[in-house]
Amino acid sequence: MRLNLVEFFVMNNPLRPIVQRAVEVPRLERAAGGRIRAGKALDIGCGQGAGVQILLNRFGAETVDAFDLDPRSVKMARRRLAGVDGVGAIRVGDAAKIAAPDETYDSVFNFGAIHHIVDWRKAVSEVYRVLKPGGGFYAQEVFRDLIAHPLWRRVLDHPQQDRFDFEQFQSALAAAGFQMIGTHRLGKSMGWFACRKSKASLADAAGCNER
């Protein structure tokens, strides 16, 4: 979804990268059990592009593609990342319909984008599809209790139907086929998840079904 002006500022102001590096990344690493190795990576809902820099500089990504549904954010990310080694395609895109072939990426990262998506389970399934066998999905997410809070409902524009809590998001990951590595949560408001796609490829699964 396209962010309203308040959340666009919250997600794209100069303090946002500091919060990502100092707060969100350490908790994501805690969920993963240590330093994350990104390989060929995808950042969904990239905002101003600070997450792409984290994937390159902290997680050692070889290349990073990224997308955001909001063209304003994509424009900012392209400007921020112009000339940076390892940056791939930066485009307008939808996490519920990722424009990439099956089994493209070693890792996919989500810094608080999926709670914006109406069909958020489809987004989880799409992440699974584009990951290589054994690839990792690393997600920081905001939960229903915070989204539905009267104050935040007044100033932010989030979908309100079928939002998830910690257990529901974890269940959706398992239903998509992910194997959990670890989690970390901040009360009922926010959580971090590290999980892995099964090492059996989609082609192998199709072959088993044919036999």
C-alpha positions in Angstrom: 0.0 0.0 0.0 1.0 3.7 -0.5 2.0 5.2 2.9 0.2 8.3 4.2 2.3 11.4 4.8 2.9 10.7 8.5 4.2 7.2 8.0 6.1 8.2 4.9 8.0 10.6 7.1 8.4 8.1 9.9 9.9 5.5 7.5 12.0 7.9 5.4 13.4 10.4 7.9 17.2 10.5 8.7 16.7 8.7 12.1 15.2 5.6 10.5 18.5 4.1 9.4 19.9 4.7 12.8 17.0 2.8 14.4 17.4 0.0 11.9 21.1 -0.5 12.6 20.9 0.0 16.4 17.6 -1.7 17.3 16.2 -3.8 14.5 19.3 -5.5 13.1 20.7 -6.7 16.5 17.3 -8.3 17.3 17.2 -9.9 13.8 20.6 -11.4 14.4 19.5 -12.6 17.8 16.6 -14.4 16.2 19.0 -15.9 13.6 21.4 -17.0 16.3 24.3 -14.9 15.0 25.6 -13.0 12.0 23.5 -13.4 8.9 25.1 -14.1 5.5 22.9 -12.7 2.8 24.4 -13.8 -0.5 22.1 -12.7 -3.4 19.5 -10.8 -1.4 16.1 -9.2 -1.9 14.8 -6.3 0.3 11.0 -6.1 0.2 9.4 -2.7 1.0 12.8 -1.0 0.8 11.7 2.5 1.7 14.6 5.0 1.3 17.1 2.2 0.8 18.8 2.1 4.2 18.0 -1.6 4.5 19.9 -2.3 1.2 23.0 -0.7 2.7 22.7 -2.8 5.8 22.5 -6.0 3.7 25.6 -5.0 1.8 27.7 -3.7 4.7 26.6 -5.8 7.7 25.3 -9.0 6.2 27.9 -9.2 3.4 25.4 -9.4 0.5 26.9 -10.0 -2.9 24.1 -8.2 -4.7 20.8 -6.8 -3.5 17.6 -6.2 -5.4 14.9 -4.2 -3.7 11.4 -2.9 -4.3 8.7 -0.8 -2.7 5.0 -0.3 -3.6 5.4 3.5 -3.2 7.1 5.2 -6.1 8.3 8.1 -3.9 10.3 5.6 -1.8 11.8 4.0 -4.9 12.9 7.4 -6.1 14.6 8.1 -2.8 16.2 4.7 -2.7 17.6 5.0 -6.3 19.1 8.4 -5.4 20.6 7.1 -2.1 22.1 4.0 -3.7 23.3 5.5 -7.0 26.8 4.1 -7.7 26.9 1.8 -4.7 28.6 -1.5 -5.6 26.4 -4.6 -5.3 23.1 -2.7 -5.8 20.9 -4.5 -8.4 17.4 -3.6 -9.5 15.5 -1.0 -7.4 11.9 -0.9 -8.6 8.3 -0.4 -7.8 6.9 -3.8 -6.9 4.3 -5.7 -4.8 5.3 -8.3 -2.2 2.1 -10.2 -3.0 3.4 -10.7 -6.5 7.1 -10.6 -6.6 8.6 -10.0 -10.1 11.3 -12.7 -9.9 11.6 -16.4 -11.0 11.3 -19.3 -8.6 14.4 -19.9 -6.5 16.2 -16.7 -7.3 17.6 -15.4 -4.0 19.7 -16.7 -1.1 17.9 -14.5 1.3 14.9 -12.2 1.6 14.6 -9.4 4.2 11.5 -7.6 5.4 11.9 -4.6 7.6 8.3 -4.0 8.6 6.6 -4.2 5.2 4.3 -7.2 5.3 1.8 -5.7 7.8 1.0 -3.1 5.1 -0.2 -5.8 2.7 -3.9 -6.8 2.6 -3.1 -10.3 1.4 -0.2 -10.8 3.7 -0.2 -14.6 3.5 0.3 -14.4 -0.2 3.3 -12.2 0.4 4.8 -14.9 2.7 4.2 -17.5 0.1 5.8 -15.4 -2.6 8.9 -15.0 -0.4 9.1 -18.7 -0.1 8.8 -19.1 -3.9 11.6 -16.8 -4.8 14.1 -18.2 -2.2 16.6 -20.9 -3.2 16.4 -24.2 -1.3 18.0 -23.6 2.1 17.6 -19.8 1.7 16.8 -17.6 4.6 13.9 -15.2 5.3 14.6 -12.5 7.9 11.6 -10.4 9.0 10.8 -7.7 11.5 7.1 -7.1 11.8 4.5 -5.0 13.6 1.5 -6.8 15.2 -2.2 -6.4 15.4 -2.3 -4.8 18.9 -0.2 -1.9 17.7 -1.9 -1.5 14.3 -5.3 -1.5 16.0 -4.4 0.9 18.8 -6.7 4.0 18.7 -3.8 6.5 18.5 -2.0 4.7 15.7 -5.3 4.1 13.8 -5.8 7.9 13.9 -2.5 8.9 12.5 -1.4 5.9 10.3 -3.2 4.3 7.5 -2.9 0.5 7.8 -5.2 -2.3 6.7 -7.3 -3.3 9.7 -8.9 -6.6 8.6 -7.1 -9.9 9.2 -4.0 -8.5 10.9 -1.7 -10.9 12.7 -0.1 -11.3 16.1 3.2 -13.1 16.8 1.7 -16.6 16.8 -0.3 -16.1 13.6 2.6 -14.8 11.7 4.8 -17.7 12.9 2.0 -20.1 11.9 1.8 -18.5 8.4 5.5 -19.0 8.0 5.2 -22.7 8.9 2.2 -23.1 6.6 4.2 -21.7 3.7 6.8 -24.3 4.3 9.4 -22.4 6.3 11.5 -24.0 9.0 12.0 -21.7 12.0 15.5 -20.8 13.1 14.5 -18.4 15.9 12.4 -15.5 17.0 12.5 -12.5 19.2 9.6 -10.4 20.3 8.9 -7.0 21.9 5.7 -7.6 23.9 2.6 -7.7 21.7 3.7 -4.9 19.4 6.6 -6.2 17.3 8.6 -9.3 16.5 11.6 -10.6 14.6 11.7 -13.9 12.8 14.5 -15.9 11.1 13.5 -19.0 9.1 14.7 -21.1 6.3 13.2 -22.7 3.1 13.4 -26.4 2.9 16.5 -27.7 1.0 14.3 -29.7 -1.3 13.8 -27.7 -4.4 10.5 -27.0 -6.1 11.7 -29.2 -9.0 12.5 -32.1 -6.7 9.0 -31.7 -5.1 7.4 -31.8 -8.5 9.3 -34.9 -9.4 8.2 -36.7 -6.3 4.6 -35.8 -7.1 4.9 -37.3 -10.5 6.4 -40.6 -9.3 
